[in-house]
Amino acid sequence: MLSRTADHLFWMSRYTERAENTARMLNVSYETSLLPQSADVAQEGWEGLLSISELIPAYTARHGKVTPGRVLEFMVRDGSNPSAILSCLRAARENARAVRGALTTEVWETQNQTWLELHRHLEGGAFERDPGQFFEWVKHRSHLSRGVVLGTMLQDEAFHFLRMGTFLERADNTARLLDVKFHAVKNDFFGRTSERNQERDFYHWSAILRSVSAFEVYRKVYRDVITPGRVADLLILHPGMPRSLHACLREVVDDLAVLANEQSAETRRRAGRLLADLQYGRLDEILATGLHAFLTQFLDRVNDLGSGISRDFLVAAGD
C-alpha cells in the first residue's frame, strides 16, 4: 500500500475517534454542571476539560475567561481549534475523500453524511437547544463509522491502518482523561473519603465511568460501590474493557503484526513492551510509583509509538 494512502486512512480513523472522545468529555462536563455544586468546583470541571487536550493556552488567547458557553463553543464549532468536533469531522471527511478508492461505498457515504448532517445540527440550532442530544449524535456517528468499517471492509492493510489509528487515539484519550480527573480530587482518593465528600465523589467517579461507557461494565465486574482504585484498575489494566489502556494496546500490537515491514521492528518491539507492562502490571505497583507519573510516561510512550508508525508506514511530515 502507498504510504500516502495509509496516512489518510490512519488519520481518518484517528480524527473520527477524537471527535467521539471530545463529545464524550463535553457531555459528561455538561451533565455534571447541572448538578448542585459550588462555582469553584464547576469552574475546575470546565478547566479540566480543556486541560485534557492541552488547550488552556489556546482557549485563553481566543476567549479569555473560562465559561461553560465559551468552552462549548470552542470545543464544538471553533474551526481554529484542531480538537473541536467540527475540525475533527472535517479532517476525517477530507482524509476519507482523499482515499475514496480504498474505502467501500458504505464507509465513504457514512463519513460524508456525517459531515453534511453536522452542518444541519450546528446551523439549525439543534446544538443550542439540546447539547446532550447533539453529543449523543456524534457518538452514534462514530459507532456507525467503526461498524461499517468492520462490516464492509476487506480485512487487508487498509482495514488494519484504520483500526490502528482508532485504538492509538483511544489509548491517548483514556490516559489523558484519567490523569486530569484523578488530579481533580482533593482528598486522599485511594484511602478513606470523608462522609461529607462521599456523595460528591460518587458523582465524580460515576462521571468518569460514563464518559467511557464503563458504568454498567464496572457494576458487572466489581458488583460493589465505586472506588477510585477500581476505576483506575478497570480503565488501565482490564483486558476486557474496550476503552482500557490494555485493550487498546493489544489491538495496536495485533495491527502492527499484520502490517509489519522491514522498517517496523523497533516500533513493534516498543508496542509489545508497553503491552507487556499493562498485561502483567498490577495496580499496587502503579500506585507505588505514582499514578500521574505512570500516565505521563504512558502518554510519552504512546506519542513515541505514533511517531514510529509515521516513520515506518506513513507520509513523512511536510511531504
N, C-alpha and C positions, 0 to 999 in steps of 0.2 A: 504494500500500500504506500502511496505517496505520502511523504511526511506532512505536506500541506493539508491533505485530506484528513489525516489522523489528527492534526492540530485542531481543525474545525470541529471534528466530532467530539474530541476531548473537551473543548471549551463550550460547545453547545450543551453538553450534559452538565458541566460544572455550573454554568450560569442558570440553567433550569433549576438545579438543586439549590443554588444560592437564593433564588427568588423565593422558593418554598421556605427555606430556613429563615429568611427575613420576615416572611409573612407569619411564621410560627412565633417568632420572638415578639413581633408587634402585636399579635393577637393576645398573647399572654399579658404583655405590658398594659394593653388597653383594658382587658378584663380586670386585671389587678387594680388598675387605677379607679375602678368603680367601687371598690371595697372601702369601708371606713378606715382611714389611716391619716397620719399626720402629713402636713405639707412637706416636711423634710424627707420622710420615707418615700413619698410619691416622687419627689424630685430625684432622689437617689435611684429609683427604679428606671426613670427615663434616661438619666445619665449613664446608668449601667448598660442599657441597651445600645447606646452609642459607643460605649467602651468596648463591647464585644467585638465590634467591627473596626475598632481603632479609628473612629470617625469624629471624636470630640473636637479636634482642631479644625477639621473641615467644616463641621457644623457651626462652630463658634464664629469662624470667619464669615460665614454666609448669613447666619440667622441670629447670632448673639446669644441672648439668654435662652436656656433650655426650658421650653414649654411643651405640653403634650401636643398641641395643634401643630407647632412648628416641627417637632420631631416626626410626627406622622407625615407631614408634607415632604420633609427632607428624605425620609426612608421609603416613601411610596412613589412620588411623581417628580422628584427633582432630578432632571436629566444630567445635572453636573455631578451627581453622586453616583459613582460606579456601582455601589452596592444597593441602590434604590431598586425597588421592584420593577419600575419602568425601564431602567437601564439594563437590568439583568435579562428581562424578557426580550428586549430589543436585541441585545447581543446574542442571545440564544437563537432567535429567529434569523439574524443575519448570518451566523455560523451555519445554521441549517440550510439556508438558501445557497450558500457558497458550495455545499456538497450535496445538492439536491439529488444528484445521480447515485449517491452512495446510500440513500435512505429509501425506505419503502414509501409508497404514496401516503399510507396512513400516518407514518411518522412525520412527514413533511406537513401534511394537512393539519395535524394536531398542533404543531409549532406555529404555523401560520394563523390558524384560527384563534389560538390563544392571544397572539399579538393583536389581531383585529378586535376581539372581544374586550381586551384590556382598554382600548380607547373608548369603547362604548361605556364601560364601567366608570372610567375617570371623567369623561366629558358629560355623561348623563347625570352625574351627581350621586350615583349609587354608592360610591365610597363614603361620601359625607353622610349620607342617610344611615348607613349601617356598616361601619368599618369591619365588624366581626364577620359579617356575611361576605364581604369582599376578600378578607384573608382566607376564609374557607374556600372561596372560588380559586384563589391562587394555589392553595394546597391541592385542590382537586385536579387542576390542570397539570400540575407536576406529577401527581399519581398517574393521571391518564397518559402522560408522555412516557413514563417508565413502563407502564403496562403495554402500550402499543409497541415500544421497542422490544420488550420481552416476547410479545405475542406475534410479531410480524417480521422481525429482522432475522436473517440468516445469522447463526452464531459463529461468524467469522471474525476477522480482525476488527472490522468496523464496530461490531457489537461489543467487543471487549474494550475498545477505546471509550465507547460511550459509558459502559459500566464502570471503568476505572475512574473516569472523571467524576461520576456521581459519588462514588464512595470516598474518594480522596477529599472532595469538598465537604461531604457529610462528616468525616472524621475531624476535619479542621473546625467545623462549626460546633460540634458537640464539645470538643475540648475548650473552645472559647467560652461557650455557654457555662460550662461547669466552673471554669476559673473565675469568671465575673460573678456568678450567682453565689458561689461559696464565699467569696470575699465580702459579699454584701451583708452577711450575717455577723452581727456584732458579738453575740455570745459565744461560748465555747461549744461550737456546733457538733463536736464529736464527743461531748460529755453530756452532763445533765443540763436541761433547759429550765429556766425559772418558770413557775406556773403562769406568771403574767405574760410571758412570751410564747407560751405553748400554742395558743390559737394563731398568733401571727406567723409563727414558724411553720405551722401546718399548711397554711395557705402559700407560704413561700416555697416549701418543698413540693407541694402539690402542683404549683405553677410550673416549676422546673420539669416535673414529670409530664405534665400535659403539653408542654412546649415541644416535646419529642415523642408524643403519643405513647407514653410509657406508664400512665397512671394505672390502667387496668392490668398491664403486664406486671407492674410492681405488686399489686394485690395478689395476682396469681402466683407469683414466685415466692413472696415472703409471707403472705397471709397474716400480716401484723401491721402495727402502726407504722407510719412513715418516719424513718430516721435518716439523718444526713449520711451516715456511714453506708447504709444500704442503698441509698440513692447513688452515691459515688460508685459502689460496687456494681450496681446494675448498669450504669452508663459508661463505665470504664472496662470492666473485666468480663461481663456476662456474654458468652458466645452466642446465645440465642436472642439477644435483644437487638433488633435490626439497626438501631442507631448508636449502639455502643462502639467504643473505640476498637474493641476486639473484633467485632463483627465486620466493621468497615475495613480494617487492615487485612483481615482474612480474604475479603473479596479482592482487594487491590493486589495481594500476593498471587492469588489464583489467576487474575487477569494478566499480570506480568509474566507468569509462567507460560501462558499461551502465546503472548506477544514477543517473547524473548528473541533478541538478535545478538549479533556479535559484540555490540557495544554495551549491552544492558546488564552484564553480570554483576557489576558493583551495585547498581540500583536494586537489583533483585536481592542481593545479599543484605543490603540495608533494610529493605522492606521486610525480609524474613526475620532479621534480628529484632526489629521493632515488634513484629507479630509475636515472636517468641517471648519477649518481655511481657506482653499482655496475656499470652496464653498460659504462661507459667508463673506470672506475678501474683502477689497477694496484696489485699488492701492494707493490711497492717504494715507491710514493707513500704508501700507507697506513702502512708501517713508518717512513717518514721523519718523519711527524707523530706516530707512536706508536700502537700497536695499541689500548692502553687508551683513549686519547683518542678514537680513531676509533669504538670500540664504545660508549663513553659517549655521544658525540654521536649515534650511530645510535639508541640507545635513547631518547634525548630526542626525536628526530625521529619515531620510531615512536609514542611516547606522544602527541606532538602530533597525529599523524595520527588516533589513536584518539579524541582529544578533538574533532578536526574532524569525524570521521564521526558521533560522537554529536550534535554541534551541528547538522549538516546533515540527518541522516536519522532519528535515534533519539529516544527519550523523554529529555527533559531530566532532569538529576539531581534527585531529590526529587519527580518527578512521580508 
